[in-house]
Amino acid sequence: MDIAKTIHLPKGRYVVAVSGGVDSMVLLDVLRQRPDLQLTVAHFDHGIRSDSATDRKLIQDVTRRHKLPFVYDAGRLGAGASEAGARQARYKFLRTVKTQTGAQAIITAHHLDDAVETAIHNLMRGTGRKGLTSLHGIKQGYDDVVRPLLHLPKDRLRAYAQEHELAWHEDSTNADLKYRRNYIRHRIIPRMKHDKPKEYAKLVQLIKRQVELNRAIDEQLTHLLHLQPEAGALDRHGFIMLPHDMSKEVVAHWLRLNGRGQFQRRQLEQLVRGLKTARPGSKLVVGPKHYFYIGKQGVNLHSI
């Protein structure tokens, strides 16, 4: 299978996130062969590993050889950095590069195994329906990240790298089983693939199906919000009558539509309870840029 022929990416300007691992080096090699793409290669050194500078040098050598613009930054997070903290710092850097270059999106090398790993990880954390499909391959209204390799398993990417004699570096922290993701990656997924291949294939299909279901649910929620009495408002009586889980879906979708795609489960619970029980005239702060105003008949989302 020719990987390049399976990637359907519109022409334009993009930031390509490259870590130096096999996945991102394959992604870079495939994309660099597309003359209709204007690429800026971006590398973020978390500062977690003492040997991380070798990753940057590898990427610099490749980008210099292919005459591609290259930018990097060092986070100096330290060995005790959390996965969430590292991810937040990395995407902050990538989005800064995206703004500076005028790119239309960020491209990452997440693949099929990553999607399964993330689904299992989020299920263990107790997340809702979005947790099953938090990695998706297309740009959406609140997400500027494109993942064109999600249909490909890890072993296919490694085979491409070996076939084309690509150089890459293995991240030593990926082998540390104290991180839940690494345990899922190195223990759970390989065991499923080896011992229960049919069940693993079924899990993959269920995740793909959930992507479509989530898209349909989101469309219905958007339609529901558009049917409210006025723009940016929600009928409070109707909202109070909704089941609790449905109320959370409505509020979560409302926040995503208004640029608040990141929020904690505890915060969502507090907002839903507040929207149903707060006195008219109350305000519920959503974040640094938004708040809910509770009226007698409706609820409005305002910008600060």
N, C-alpha and C positions, 0 to 999 in steps of 0.2 A: 504493500500500500504506500503510495506517494503521499506523505503528510501534507505537502503544499497544496495538493488538489482537494484536500478535505477541509481546508481553512477558507471560510468565506468572510472576508474582511473588506469593507468598503475602502476605496482609495482615500487618502487624506494624510493628515499629520498626527502622529502618535508618540507617546512616551512609552518605551519598552522597559519594564522592570526586569533587570538581570542581576541575579545573585551570584552567579558563577557556578551554580549547581547544574547537573545534567539537563534538567527540565528547561531552565531559562536559556541555556546555551543552545539547545535544540531550537527553541522558539526564535532566538535571535538569528540563527543560521537560516531558518526557513523564511523569516520575514525580510531579511536583507536582500533576498533574491527577487523581491517584488519592487520593480521600478516605480510603481504608482504610489508607494508609501514613503512618506517623509518621516524618518525615525530619529528620535533622540533616545539614546541608551542611558538609563539612569540606574545607578547603583548606590544602595544605602548600606554603609558599614555600621552595624549596630554597636560595635565595640564590646561585644560579649566574649569573643574568642581572641586569644593573643596572636593567632596566625591569620586573622581576617584580612590583613593587607595584601596577602597573596591573591585573594579573590579579585580585588581591584586591579592588580597588575595583570592578571589573566584577561580580564574584560578590556582593559586599556589596550593590550596588545591586539586583541581581535578587532576592536573598533578602529584602531589605527590602520590595521591591514585593509579593512573594508571602507575606510574613509567615512566613518559615521561619527556624528557628534556624541560626545560622552560627558556626562556630569555625575558627580558623586558627592556624598556628604558622610560625615562620621558622627554617630550618635553618642558614643562613649557611655553606653548604658550600664556596662559592668556585667560580671558573671551572674549576678543575682536578679537580673531583669526578668520580668514576667513576660509571658507570651503576648498578653494583651498590650502591655506597654511597648514592646518591640514592634508590634503590628501598628499601633497608633503612630509611633514615631516614623515608621517607614512610609505609611500612606500620607502623612503630613508632608514629608519631603517630596513624594511623588506628585502630589497635587500642587505643590509649589512649582515644581518643574513644568507641570502641565500648563499652569497659568502663564509662566514666563515664556514658554515656547509657543503659546497659542494652539496647543494640541487639542484635538477633539475628544480624546480619551486616553486612558492608561491601559496598556496591554500587559497581562501577567501570564505566567506559564502554568497556572493551575490545570491539573489533568483529572482524568476520571477517578483515579485512586484518591486524589485529594477530596473530590466531592463526596465519595463514600466515607472517607475518614472524618470529614467535617460533619456529615449527617449523624454518624455514630457519636462523635464527640458532643454535639449539641443535644442529642437525645439523652446522653448521660448527664448533661447539665440541666435538663428539664425544660428546654426551650420549646416554643410552640411550633406551628406549622412552618414558619419561615426558617426555623433552624434546620429543617430537613433539606432545604434548598437554598441556603444562604450563599452558596457559590452558584452563580448562573452565568451563562456564556454571552449574554447580550446586554447592551447598554439600556438601562431603564431610567425613569425620571429622577430617581434619587441616588443613582449609582453610575459613576463615570468610569467604571472598570470593565474591560472586555477580556474574556477568557476563552480564546479560540481553540484551546487544546482539551476542553472538558470531555470531548467524546473519545479521547485516546487514553489507553492505560499506560501506566508507568513503564512497563517492559517494552512497549512499542517505541517510546521515546529513547530509552536506553539503546535499543537495537539501532535506531537511526544514528545516534551519536557514535556508536561503534562502527557502523557501516561507513560513515563519512569521516571517521577518524577525528572527531571533535575532542578538544581538551575541556575538562571541567574539574571542579574541586568538590569533594564531599565535605559537607558541613559536619564537623565532629559533634556538635550539640544535637544533631538529629538522631544520634544513637543513644542519648541519655533517656532512659526509661522512666525517670522521675516525672517527666512531662507526660500528661495523659495522651496528647496527640501522638507522641512517639511510641507509646505503648500500643495504641490502636494501630499505628502504621506498621510496627515491626512484629507484633504478636497476634492481634485479632484478625486483621485483613489477610495476612499470608496464610493463617490457619484456615480461614473461611475459603480462600481460593483453592487451597490444597485438599482439604478434607470435605468441603461442601460446595463444590463448584456450581452446582445447579442453584443452591440457595443463594450463593453470592450473586449469580447472574439475575436471580429474581429480585434481590435487594437493589441492584443497579436499575432494573426496570421500574421498580416501585419509586425510586428517587426521581427518575425521569418523568414518571407519571405525576408525581407530586408537583413538579415544576409547572406542568400544564394546569393542574388543579389550582395551584396558587395564583396563576395568571388569571384564570376564570373568576376565582373568588375576588381578586383585586378589582377586576372589571365591574363586578356586581357591587362591591363596596363603593367604588367611584360613582356608579350610577345612583346608588342610594344617597350619597352625599349631595349629588347634583339635584336631587328631588326635594331637598330641604327648602323651607320657606324663603330663605334669602341666601345670597352668596356668603360663604364663610360662617354660616350659622347652622345650628343643629337643634331640632325640636326637642326640648328637654323632657317633656312628658313621654314621647315615644322612646327616647333614649333610656329613661328610667325603667320602662317596661321591658327592655331587652334583657335576655339572659346574660349573666355576668360575663361568660366567655365571649359572647357575641359583642358585648359592649367593649371589651378589650380589643377585639378585632377592628371595630369601627374607629376607636380612638387611635390605635396604632397606625391604621391606614391614613387617617386624617393628618397625623403628625408627619408621616412620610411624604404625603402630597405637599406639605408646606415646609419641606426642607429639614425636617427633624427626624432623619432616618435612624439615628442612634439614640437608644434610650434603654434603661434598665427595666427588668421585669418588676422590681419593687416600685419604681417610679410610675410605671403604667398602672399598677394596682392602685396606687395612691390617687392618681388622676381620675380613674374610673369611679372610685368611691367618692371622691370629692365632687365630681360632676353630678353625681346622683343625690348627694346629701347636703351639699353646701347651701347656705342661705342665699337668696337672690341679692345681687349686689356684690357678691364675693369675687375675688380674683384668685386664680390658681396659676402660679408661675410654672411654665413648662421648661424654660431654659433661659439663657441670656438674651434671647431675641423674641420670645413669644410668651403670651399668657392667655388663659381662658377667662372670659368674663361671664359670670352666671347671672342671667336675667330671669325674669319671672316665667317667660314662655320659652326662651331659647338660650343656647350657649354659643358664644362667639369666640373665635380664635383671633387675637390681635398681635400685631408686631410692636415691640417696644421701640 
